[in-house]
Amino acid sequence: MAYIPNNAYLVRFSGEGAERMRTLPETQTVLAYEPYFKIKSSLLGMAVNGQALPENTQLNILLFSDARDSTLGALRDIGAQILDETSSPFGPVVMCKHRGTI
């Protein structure tokens, strides 16, 4: 679980758990987390349209901790070069360079 300002939390639940959370009186809404919620606005249009990034673009990507290894593998499979990895309160953050579509 991680706090997201203002007054929200990023929580992983099963579908059943999300439905139970929805019924609590303290819960205003339960939404599926979509990757585009956190993508930089200047990249969103490129991602939606499948446009290639400018050559040698560097990206910082926040990973879910329990999916770190599989996500790093997927990034490498699409041609990303991992340059650095740091940690954040929300999970690992990798800096990578990619020459292709987002």
C-alpha positions as CSV (number, residue, x, y, z in Angstrom):
1,M,0.0,0.0,0.0
2,A,1.3,3.5,-0.8
3,Y,-0.2,6.9,-0.2
4,I,-0.9,9.1,-3.2
5,P,-1.7,12.8,-2.5
6,N,-4.3,13.9,-2.0
7,N,-6.2,11.4,0.1
8,A,-5.7,8.3,-2.0
9,Y,-3.9,5.0,-1.7
10,L,-2.5,2.6,-4.3
11,V,-3.4,-0.8,-3.0
12,R,-3.2,-4.3,-4.7
13,F,-6.3,-6.4,-4.2
14,S,-7.9,-9.3,-5.9
15,G,-11.2,-8.6,-7.6
16,E,-13.0,-9.9,-4.5
17,G,-11.0,-7.7,-2.2
18,A,-11.7,-4.6,-4.3
19,E,-15.4,-5.3,-4.1
20,R,-15.2,-5.6,-0.3
21,M,-13.3,-2.4,-0.2
22,R,-16.0,-0.7,-2.2
23,T,-18.6,-1.6,0.4
24,L,-16.8,0.1,3.3
25,P,-18.4,3.4,4.3
26,E,-15.0,5.2,4.4
27,T,-14.3,4.3,0.8
28,Q,-15.3,6.9,-1.8
29,T,-14.3,5.0,-4.9
30,V,-12.2,2.1,-6.0
31,L,-10.5,2.4,-9.4
32,A,-8.3,0.1,-11.4
33,Y,-4.8,1.6,-11.6
34,E,-3.9,2.4,-15.2
35,P,-0.3,3.0,-16.3
36,Y,-1.3,6.3,-18.1
37,F,-2.2,7.8,-14.7
38,K,1.5,8.4,-14.1
39,I,2.9,8.8,-17.6
40,K,4.4,12.2,-18.3
41,S,1.9,14.2,-20.4
42,S,4.5,14.9,-23.2
43,L,4.8,11.1,-23.6
44,L,1.1,10.1,-23.4
45,G,0.2,11.1,-26.9
46,M,3.2,9.2,-28.3
47,A,2.3,6.1,-26.3
48,V,-1.3,6.2,-27.4
49,N,-0.3,6.6,-31.0
50,G,2.5,4.0,-30.9
51,Q,5.0,6.6,-32.0
52,A,8.7,6.0,-31.7
53,L,10.7,7.9,-29.0
54,P,13.4,10.2,-30.2
55,E,16.7,8.3,-30.4
56,N,18.5,7.8,-27.1
57,T,15.5,8.9,-25.0
58,Q,16.0,8.2,-21.3
59,L,13.0,7.2,-19.2
60,N,12.5,6.8,-15.4
61,I,10.1,3.9,-14.8
62,L,8.5,3.1,-11.4
63,L,8.1,-0.7,-10.9
64,F,5.9,-2.7,-8.6
65,S,8.3,-4.3,-6.1
66,D,6.8,-7.8,-6.5
67,A,7.1,-7.5,-10.3
68,R,10.6,-6.1,-10.5
69,D,12.3,-9.0,-12.2
70,S,9.6,-9.8,-14.7
71,T,9.3,-6.1,-15.6
72,L,13.1,-5.7,-16.1
73,G,13.0,-8.8,-18.3
74,A,10.2,-7.3,-20.4
75,L,12.0,-4.0,-20.7
76,R,15.1,-5.8,-22.0
77,D,13.0,-7.9,-24.4
78,I,11.8,-4.7,-26.1
79,G,15.3,-3.3,-26.4
80,A,15.6,-1.1,-23.3
81,Q,19.0,-0.7,-21.8
82,I,18.9,-0.4,-18.0
83,L,21.2,2.4,-16.9
84,D,20.5,2.8,-13.2
85,E,18.2,1.6,-10.4
86,T,17.1,3.5,-7.3
87,S,14.4,3.0,-4.7
88,S,11.5,5.1,-3.8
89,P,8.7,4.8,-1.2
90,F,6.5,3.3,-4.1
91,G,9.0,0.8,-5.4
92,P,12.1,0.5,-7.5
93,V,12.8,3.1,-10.1
94,V,14.9,2.3,-13.2
95,M,16.4,4.7,-15.6
96,C,16.6,3.2,-19.0
97,K,17.3,4.1,-22.6
98,H,15.2,2.8,-25.4
99,R,15.2,3.1,-29.2
100,G,11.7,2.2,-30.3
101,T,8.0,2.7,-29.4
102,I,6.9,3.2,-25.8
